[in-house]
Amino acid sequence: MSVSSHCKASRSSGNT
């Protein structure tokens, strides 16, 4: 559930 949010946050930072 929280994974989706984490993935998006990581992308915003520029981290894969």
N, C-alpha and C positions, 0 to 999 in steps of 0.2 A: 504493500500500500504506500509506504513512505518512499519506496524505491523510485517511483515515477517522479516524485518531487525532487529527489536527490539527483536524478539524472539530468533534469532540467537545470537545476542550480549549477551543476558541474559544467554544463555546456555554456552557461552564461559566463562562467569564469574563464572558459577556454581550456578546461581540462577534460580529457577524454575519460 
